[in-house]
Amino acid sequence: MQRYFLNQTAQSEPFPLDEKNRHHLMTVLRGQVGTKLELVDNQQHLYLAEVVEVTPTNTMVKIKKSLSSDATQLELPIAVTLILGLAKGDKPELVVQKATELGVQRLIFTETQWSVVHWGSKVERKLVRLHKIAEGAAEQSHRLVVPTVEYYANLKQVPVDDQAVRMVAWEESAKQGEKRQFVQMIEASISSGQLTAVIGPEGGLSGEELAWLQENGFTAAGLGPRILRAETAPLYLLSAVSYATELLMN
């Protein structure tokens, strides 16, 4: 069943779908009166709804029942924030889509010393596109929230929650055979409820950036014994968090 996100609180009376969702439901999916759909309102409440009226300009839907009691396990138990160095090509789009499917809460893109990509005047357009990708992936994976997608021109400008466990993926740790630190980061984040991870672009982070991150509470950790690409590392991290918190603990 198709799921859509609302920019409003759900109403008991019939109300019109916004134009974007209306177009997708009625034109792409060929919806009609009687078509069932799921709606998530701006309070993260999940509902079953039905199309009750169709006009040339509006599609009216009515809430049939709340599904929120059945949706408590849809989000990762840990709120994961990924701080990502700008990667080349369509890699940011890929990471946003797949990280959303895997449960990320927040994606922050930033320029680093070894970034070869610079968004410059394209920032606003990039963020609009990435948010659209995140929303589509959240609908497809039946999540209750759409991850936020942000940009900061400098790594040192990125805000980090004081309560979050902080780690930086560091390839030298993997080369040296260090395996336990990442597990300890996940275990600590289960208690705090938040994990913030920095992952560099192609070429990684500079030694200066690593030192600055460590001075600000980030722990260097390897993501397994192999060296991962910039677009693979965040997905490996989220998969490991999901395994540790959703499969092993249930």
C-alpha positions, 0 to 999 in steps of 0.5 A: 500500500502506498504511503505519503507524508503530510505537512499537516495534522491529519483531520477527521473530516475529508481533506484534499491531498497536496498537489504532489501526492495527488499527482502521484496517486491519481496519475502514476498509480491510477488511483480512484474513489475507494483506493486505500493509502497510508498517511503519516502526518506531521506528528509522525502518526500513521493512518489508513485513509481512503479516496472518497471524492475525485474532481479535476483539481482535488482528490479528497481523502478520509481517515479510516483508522489509526495505525500508529499502534502497529508502527512502533518498531519502524524506526531505528532505536538509535537516532543516527546522524551521518556527517558526510564529506562531499563525494563525486557524481551521483554518490550523494543521491545514492547514499541519501536513498539507501541510508533513508531505507536503512533508518538514518535520522539526519544527513549532513553534507560538508566540504572537507580538506580533501574534497574534490567536489564543491557545491558552491552556488548549487547548494539549494538545488542539491538540497531540494533534490536530496530531500525529494529523494529522502522523502521518496525512499521514506515512503517506499520503506514505510518509515514514519519520518523523512530524514533531514538533509543539510549542508555546511561549508566547513566540517568545523561548522557542523553542530553536534548534539551533546548527548550523542556518541561521536565516532569518525570512520578512519581507514587507518584503524581498519588497516591496523586490524582494530575491530572492537571500537566500532562495536563499543560505539554502538553499545554506548549509543544504545544507552544514549540513544544517539550516534553521530558518525563522520565519514570522509569523501574519496581520499578520506579525511586529513590528519588535521581533521582527524585531530580536530575531531578527536579533540572534540569528542570523536573516537576513531573507529574502523568499519570492519577489516576492509577499506570501504568506498565513500558511498559504501561506508555509511551503509555498512555503518547503518546496517551494523547498527540495525543488526545490533539494535533490531535483530540481536536485541529482539 
